[in-house]
Amino acid sequence: MAVTSTSGTQAIAQSAWKLLQLEQAKQFADRAAQNARALQSKASDAQSQAERAQENARTLRVEANQAQGVAVQADRSVRSTESASQIGPQIVREVTQAVQAKEAAPVQTQPTVNTQGETVGTVINVTA
């Protein structure tokens, strides 16, 4: 009997040890599952942030293209204004010269005579 009771005690101790190991394995598995869920949540958050960053990048790209278009139009407007400011004084000079030439031209008058030989008016000849 002494042999039987020793081996019975060993069997109980082994069973208790196996139950303890099984409980520890369950706790380890639970912690691993919790960690996995936490990591999945973090990955999901990171994915959402990456998608928002991509959308922001697309929006900035569109805004940059629009700004480039505005800059090109502004450059054209500046060049047009510069051209007009250079042409304006030239036109004024040409008009002034034409007016001065017209004013300097001699005015010639000539009597208008009808078929009976009577003077009925004056023709003014202006040479510009």
C-alpha positions in Angstrom: 0.0 0.0 0.0 2.7 2.4 0.6 3.8 2.1 -3.0 0.2 2.7 -4.1 -0.2 5.8 -2.0 3.1 7.3 -3.2 2.1 6.8 -6.8 -1.4 8.1 -6.1 0.2 11.2 -4.6 2.4 11.6 -7.6 -0.6 11.3 -9.9 -2.5 13.9 -8.0 0.6 16.2 -8.0 1.0 15.7 -11.7 -2.7 16.4 -12.3 -2.5 19.5 -10.2 0.6 20.6 -12.1 -1.0 20.0 -15.4 -4.1 22.0 -14.3 -1.8 24.8 -13.2 0.0 24.7 -16.6 -3.4 24.7 -18.4 -4.6 27.7 -16.4 -1.4 29.6 -17.1 -1.7 28.7 -20.8 -5.3 30.0 -20.9 -4.2 33.3 -19.2 -1.3 33.6 -21.7 -3.8 33.0 -24.6 -6.2 35.6 -23.2 -3.4 38.2 -22.9 -2.2 37.4 -26.4 -5.7 37.9 -27.7 -6.1 41.2 -25.9 -2.7 42.3 -27.3 -3.8 41.3 -30.8 -7.1 43.3 -30.5 -5.2 46.3 -29.3 -2.7 46.0 -32.2 -5.6 45.7 -34.6 -7.2 48.8 -33.2 -3.9 50.7 -33.5 -3.4 49.4 -37.1 -7.0 50.5 -38.0 -6.3 54.0 -36.5 -3.0 54.2 -38.4 -4.8 53.2 -41.6 -7.5 55.9 -41.1 -4.8 58.5 -40.5 -2.9 57.4 -43.6 -6.1 57.7 -45.7 -6.8 61.2 -44.3 -3.2 62.2 -45.1 -3.6 61.0 -48.7 -6.9 62.9 -49.0 -5.1 66.0 -47.6 -2.3 65.5 -50.1 -4.8 65.3 -53.0 -6.5 68.4 -51.8 -3.2 70.3 -51.5 -2.2 69.1 -55.0 -5.5 70.5 -56.4 -5.1 73.8 -54.6 -1.4 74.0 -55.8 -2.6 73.5 -59.4 -5.2 76.2 -58.9 -2.7 78.6 -57.4 -0.4 77.9 -60.3 -3.2 78.8 -62.7 -3.9 82.0 -60.8 -0.2 82.9 -60.9 0.0 82.3 -64.7 -3.1 84.5 -65.2 -1.6 87.2 -62.9 1.6 87.1 -64.9 -0.3 87.5 -68.2 -2.2 90.4 -66.7 1.0 92.1 -65.5 2.6 91.7 -69.0 -0.6 93.0 -70.6 -0.6 96.0 -68.3 3.1 96.6 -68.9 2.5 96.5 -72.7 -0.5 98.8 -72.4 1.5 101.3 -70.3 4.2 101.3 -72.9 1.8 101.6 -75.9 -0.4 104.3 -74.2 2.2 107.1 -74.2 3.1 106.2 -77.8 -0.6 106.6 -78.9 -0.9 109.9 -77.1 2.2 111.2 -78.9 0.9 110.1 -82.3 -2.6 111.7 -81.6 -0.9 114.9 -80.4 1.3 115.0 -83.5 -1.7 114.5 -85.8 -3.7 117.3 -84.0 -0.7 119.6 -84.2 -0.2 118.9 -87.9 -3.9 119.6 -88.5 -3.7 122.8 -86.6 -0.6 123.9 -88.5 -2.2 123.2 -92.0 -3.3 126.3 -93.8 -7.0 126.7 -94.2 -7.9 127.7 -97.8 -11.3 129.2 -98.6 -12.9 129.6 -102.0 -16.1 131.3 -102.9 -19.0 129.1 -104.1 -20.7 130.6 -107.2 -24.1 129.4 -108.5 -25.0 129.1 -112.2 -26.0 132.8 -112.3 -22.6 133.9 -111.1 -23.7 134.8 -107.7 -21.6 134.0 -104.6 -23.6 131.7 -102.4 -21.1 130.3 -99.9 -17.5 129.5 -99.1 -15.7 126.1 -99.5 -13.1 125.5 -96.8 -10.2 123.2 -97.8 -8.4 121.7 -94.9 -5.3 119.7 -95.5 -4.2 117.4 -92.7 
